Amino acid sequence: MPRNPSLSNVVYSFGPGPVTPAVRMLLYVNIGMYVVTLIFPRIVDWLGLIPQQVVEEYWLWQPVTYMFLHAKTPTHILFNMLILWMFGVELERMWKTRFFVKYYFVTGVGAGLLSVVVALLPFAATSEIYNKNIIGASGALYGLLLAFALYFPNRPILMFLFFPVPAKYFVMILGAIAFLTSIEGSGTVAATTHLGGLLVGYLYLQSGRGGITAEIKYRYLKWKMNRMRRKFDVYSGGRSDKSRWDRHIH
């Protein structure tokens, strides 16, 4: 009996499947650091992002290390790691590990640096960030949420395992929940880091007419072609054809 093409393309699942290498390593590092900070809480004062220390004392490692720290409340790290797994695995498969890791750090570090810049602005609402300790992977994760929504806006995902929601709306809902759960007494701090991740991610994906943009388009086109081959059982014709194709892969 022939299958209905419209139904064969619809797949519902709770998650993306097996964990990819970079996502697995990030999960290990974040969970490991969470356990370490529970035992040695003073580490947060050294590795968390405090704009005053970055500007006045040149603790330049903080815009990187803050991404791997989380609040003592388990909901913070649990929800962040859930987002990393659900959306990071799909993006790493499409982009491959090297570009995925680069994008993750660019958005995370970029969000941290933007928080430092915002803390220097002469406004009461932003000056409170100057002495705050910013921790969490949310800056990089918001970059992943943005990328997923851009690449798979209509991908159906089961919300609460009951009803399907297009990925663009699912990401909006998860983003709103992540925003609420990560607020640690100051909405300005959370909003700055989250919006920084969104802004840096968008600019990074859209920047230039070659380089980054060309790489993304190439990876996406390659992913679509491989998907079509699996769907229609199309294979490359012979060894010579394959060798010509491989010469264009970098």
Secondary structure as GFF3:
##gff-version 3
##sequence-region A 1 250
A	DSSP	alpha_helix	5	8	.	.	.	ID=ss1
A	DSSP	alpha_helix	21	39	.	.	.	ID=ss2
A	DSSP	alpha_helix	43	47	.	.	.	ID=ss3
A	DSSP	alpha_helix	51	56	.	.	.	ID=ss4
A	DSSP	alpha_helix	62	65	.	.	.	ID=ss5
A	DSSP	three_ten_helix	66	68	.	.	.	ID=ss6
A	DSSP	alpha_helix	74	95	.	.	.	ID=ss7
A	DSSP	alpha_helix	97	119	.	.	.	ID=ss8
A	DSSP	alpha_helix	124	127	.	.	.	ID=ss9
A	DSSP	three_ten_helix	128	131	.	.	.	ID=ss10
A	DSSP	alpha_helix	138	151	.	.	.	ID=ss11
A	DSSP	beta_strand	156	159	.	.	.	ID=ss12
A	DSSP	beta_strand	163	166	.	.	.	ID=ss13
A	DSSP	alpha_helix	167	181	.	.	.	ID=ss14
A	DSSP	alpha_helix	187	206	.	.	.	ID=ss15
A	DSSP	alpha_helix	212	232	.	.	.	ID=ss16
A	DSSP	alpha_helix	239	246	.	.	.	ID=ss17
###
